[in-house]
Amino acid sequence: MAVRSKQKEVFETEVVRFALYDVGRSIDLSCVLKIVPGTPGMKLDKRRNTPGSIQLPKPLSIDLRAGPQIAISDPRIKSLTLSARVYEEGVISFMLRLKVTATLHDLLEIENFRISNKFATLSLFLEDQFVELSRILRSAIRSSNKLSENFDFEMYTAFCFFDMQGTCNQFVEKHKKDFANLINGDPSTTNLHESQVTKVLANSFSYSACDWAVFGLDNCIIIDPSKDYEDLLLICELANYQLLELRTLDRMLDSWLDEAEDDVGIFYSYTKPKKMKSHILKKKIAFIQSMRLDALFILENLENSSKIIGDYFLGEIYQHLCYIFNTNEWTRSIERRITALQDVYDIVKTEKSERTTLWLEIIFIIVCIVFPLLQILQVMVMNK
């Protein structure tokens, strides 16, 4: 129950932090099962008018840590559970669930809640868990991501309230400024204008008279006295998974475009002593065509891995999150980069072919014109 006083109002709340990391091109799930025990697939109860035809990815779920933790440093954290999902597409997703007793102002500083003295923030704790699990699963990871020292990742936090008095609307109206700060990730000292508060909380979702949810770029708030929000959490994870994979693919293509720019610079430079040899160019063209096909397949598999499309409650929330994350623009950016990448190498390949044709024409001229002239000159000299 909420504890109320003149100074503060304390709530029993569940805070769910998602941390998704891209570790490489793919992960062999059969190999993962040989290393750690796991449960295949995702569980989604067909409720809230959710159709039976909904299509979800099939990762492996791994339970990492559960139950009351007497070693937790922060007294506001009563217990925690930690689990992970390993996706075949090369993503490891962590879900840290904290049962906390805290004020709304405390929740604004949730990042600094200490699970142990070793970790100053929740992000550092999750990063440590990721490093350890990725080390254990190293043999199952294919084409490890070596484009940078840091892995691409996404963090998302859900604040789940079930301890309240009155209706959802009354609860939201009473704490709307703090809720707006929670969604935006602003400090408690931020005094948002009423128009901003209204804007942040405008696109809320409710399936019944007893639940309410609103979603932002990095955080969401879910209110449900019955604690019936597992399907909403799953949708949050899938939307962040989609965003992470799109961002990672976009970065990979950006790296390949940079390499293409360097290759074109070498090819067209007449001042550099070392030109790109023909066999090297052919290898690079073959490589980039292979990467282009890989990118197309990755994009296609990503779009087909989860199909949450339709006019139903969870579908509306998923589409809303995709709108917030602007996944359509990420997809268009990737498609443009794939096209640009192919165009660059097509131009270089065409130019290389034209140069080869030019040299063949020069040789033909030499053979057909210069050689006969030399023979005529030779005859004239001999006749003198």
Beta strands, then each sheet from edge to edge (+ up, - down):
strand 1: 3-4
strand 2: 9-22
strand 3: 24-27
strand 4: 39-40
strand 5: 60-65
strand 6: 77-87
strand 7: 91-103
strand 8: 141-144
strand 9: 153-161
strand 10: 204-205
strand 11: 212-215
strand 12: 219-223
sheet 1: 1+ 2- 7+ 6- 5+ 4-
sheet 2: 1+ 2- 9+ 12+ 11- 10+
sheet 3: 3+ 8-
end
